[in-house]
Amino acid sequence: MEFRDAMLARHSCRAYTDRPVDERELGMVLEAANAAPIGRRRYENVHLTVIRDKALLREITENARRVMGDPEADPLYGAPVMILVSVREEEGQIRPVNIANAACVVENMHLAAADLGLGSCYLWGAIQTIQQSFELMYKLRLDEGFWPVSALILGCEAEAQPARTPTVKKLELRFLDGE
């Protein structure tokens, strides 16, 4: 698939089949993560955790339901894989550049998934609920000083979606041309 095709095919998938993601596909998505731009090449400040353990995925969902106060919520949409992106805390805070690095990693994975014909969805809110659970944080076995900030869920789409129509009209656009 060409880049433009993958970009237009990329969307947030919210329904997955039970088919597991094969190792080759997962490897290509992780390769895309590692090709993402990282500020000042400080790769040591970003960590990936691939979660395929169904019990742990259910626990993450249950925790999010509890924190959000919505017993019907399905923040992982039944996806069989979650790739959690964590960043290093520096001097007691998470630096904005590390959040930006995590976003670049997730977007690269999102595009790779679209290229492979896999469904994926960028997660933010459900990840914030993980930070509120000491038990989940412990189970994630993150290195000291790392905090989960975003994730990509991944799997086979239950129903294929059409490619988006290209546009330059969604975002406000202003040209500042010199003379």
N, C-alpha and C positions, 0 to 999 in steps of 0.2 A: 504494500500500500504506500502511496506517496504521502509526504508529510501533510499536505493540505487535506487529503482525504481522511487521514487519521484525525486531524484537528476538527473537521466537521462531523466525524462519526463519534467523537468523544462526547459523552453525556453522563449524567448521574443515573446509574441503574439502581432501581429500588425493588427488584424482584429477581431472584436467582434460582437456578435448578439445583439439584443435589449432586450433579457431576463435579467431582473434584478438579481443581486446576492441576494440570500435569506439571511435572518437574521442569520440562523444557520451557513451557509458558511462564512459569514462575521465575525461572532463571533469566528469561529475557526481560521481564518486568523489573527484576532486581538489578539487572545490567543497566537498564534505563535510569534507575534511581542513582546508580553510581556515576552516571554520565551527567548528572545535574550540576549546574554551577553552584559552587560553595564559596562564600565570601572569604577572601584571602587564603583559599585552599586549606581551610581549617577543618578537614574531614573528621578530625577527632572530636568535634563538637556535635556531630550528628550520629545517631544510632538507630538502626532498624531492628524491629522485632517482628518476625513472621509468626502469626498465631493461626494454627490450624486445628488446635485442640477444641473439639466441639463443646466440651464441658466448660472450658474457659470462655469461649465465645458466648455461651448461654449466661455465664456469670456476669460478663460485661454488660450484656443486654439487661439482665435483672437489676444490676446496680444502676444503670441509666434510668430504668423505669422507676426505681425507688427514689432516686435523687430528683428526677423531673416530676414525680408525682403522677405519672401516667402509666397505669398497669397494662395498657394495651400497646404502648410504644414498642416499635421494633427498629431501633436505631441502626442495627446492622443488616436489616432487610433479609436475613437468612443467608447472607454470603458465607461461603465456606472458608474464606481466607481474609484475615485482616493484617495489613502491614502497618504497624505502629511506628511513627516517626517521633523520636525523642531527641531533645537537645540538652546540652550541658548548661547548667546554671553557672554563671560566672559572677563572682563577688556578690553573691546573694540574690542575683536576679537573672532572668532570662533575657538576653540581649535581643533587640529587634532584628539584628542581622541573622541570628540563628532561627528565628521564626520565619524570616524570608527564605533562608536556606531550606527549611523543612517544606515550605510551600513549593519551592522549585523541585524538590525531590518528588513530592506527591504529584505535581503536574506532569513531570516526565513519566512517572509510572502510569498515570491516567492515560496519557497519549500512547504509551506502549501497549496497554491493555486494549485500547480501541484498535490499534494496528493489528493485534492478534485476534480480534473479534470477541474479546472478553468484555463482560460488563464490569464496571467499577464505579465507585462513588467516593468522593472526597469527604471525610468526616472531620468535624470540629467539635460540635456540641457534646456528643457521646464521649469524646476523649476528655473533655473538661470534667465529666462526672467520674472518670477513672481516678483523676488526681485527688478526689475526695474520699477515696477508699484505700485505707492503709493495707487492707488484705489484698486487694487487686494490685496495688503498687508492689507489694512483696512478691506476689505470684509472677509478675512480669520480669523479675530478676534483672532489673536495670542496674547498670553500674552506678556507683555513688555519684550524686550530683546531676543525674539525668532526669528529665521530666518529659512525659508524653505531651506532645502539642498538637499532633494531627495524625491522620491515618488514611489509608486507602483500603476499602474493602474490594474484594475481587472474586469473580466467579463467572459462571456461564449464565448469560441473561435468560430469564424465563420467556421473554418476548423481545424480539429485535426491534429496535427503534430506527426510524429513518434518519439519514444524515441531516444535519441542520443546514439551513440556507445561509450562505455567506452574506455578511453585511458589515458596514462601517457605521451603522446608525444606532447601535445599542449604547455605546459610551459617548459621553460628550467629547467633542473633538474640536480643537482649535489649532490653527496653523499660525506660526509666527515666522513669517518669511522676511528675510533682510532685503535691502534694496539692491 
